């Protein structure tokens, strides 16, 4: 007998440039979640087109991302890993939901407002960027999703998804499950190494602020050793984001990769100097990254395996999403080809 598990839907845009911040905030939880939820892990390649330019190596980034999913322990026998554009139901529902969404509610989306500002005035804002949250709603609603793990920046999109689903359900009955955001409860947000008051970001111009999962190990050690601490005398290691942002950030990193909570680490680290502490963080992180990179490269070199994973994922995702789409179409009075 299969036990009932809630559905969890997660997606990331394809990118080969994943940082330890992304890993600790998001990807680290993926393998554990597969045991508690029916997980759908999607590579949002259609979303990536909203910021596409002819230099985007989309194909490479997509294959890189599948390899990262697998290297992080997502198991295709337990979870469904698929590429958004392989499941045409997403675009189909996207159009339908466009017709149940309001222009004014999309104009209120913070991410749209921000991305629009970043574009310089020679670059026009494409309609896809405006429509982005509705495609995201379609992704989520097709699978009768209960939970969506997201960062705080995406919470507004989940609220919009709920509003659209609620509006549709009020007109046509219980068609869509209303999803809940699953905001990472420990809230660990990894900060820049040299400016620990701002979030670590892959687009930082100063690469010493950021550690990428694929950084070579010697540069990882150097970056940790150069990271900003503080000048408290005598130096003591404790967790205080306000007064000791650098030390607290290193503690967060160490805690995430060793799976030990910060209180336990603090007991172990009592009485040591900052330099020794950095050595410990650098050592743990480099061992961790070495293992992760080895596994990543094994998957990345086997393109036929990657294709098999997403082929099987697409078949399963289509089966599940088609049910919802058929239901929607029939409620709308669209004529079915088959019955
Ligand atoms: N917008 C998300 C991001 O950039 C990616 C995404 C696309 C997503 N569709 C989704 C996330 C559905 C959660 C649910 O991070």
Boltz pocket constraint, residues with backbone or C-beta under 6 A from the ligand:
constraints:
  - pocket:
      binder: B
      contacts: [[A, 9], [A, 10], [A, 11], [A, 12], [A, 13], [A, 44], [A, 47], [A, 135], [A, 136], [A, 139], [A, 140], [A, 148], [A, 149], [A, 150], [A, 154]]
      max_distance: 6.0
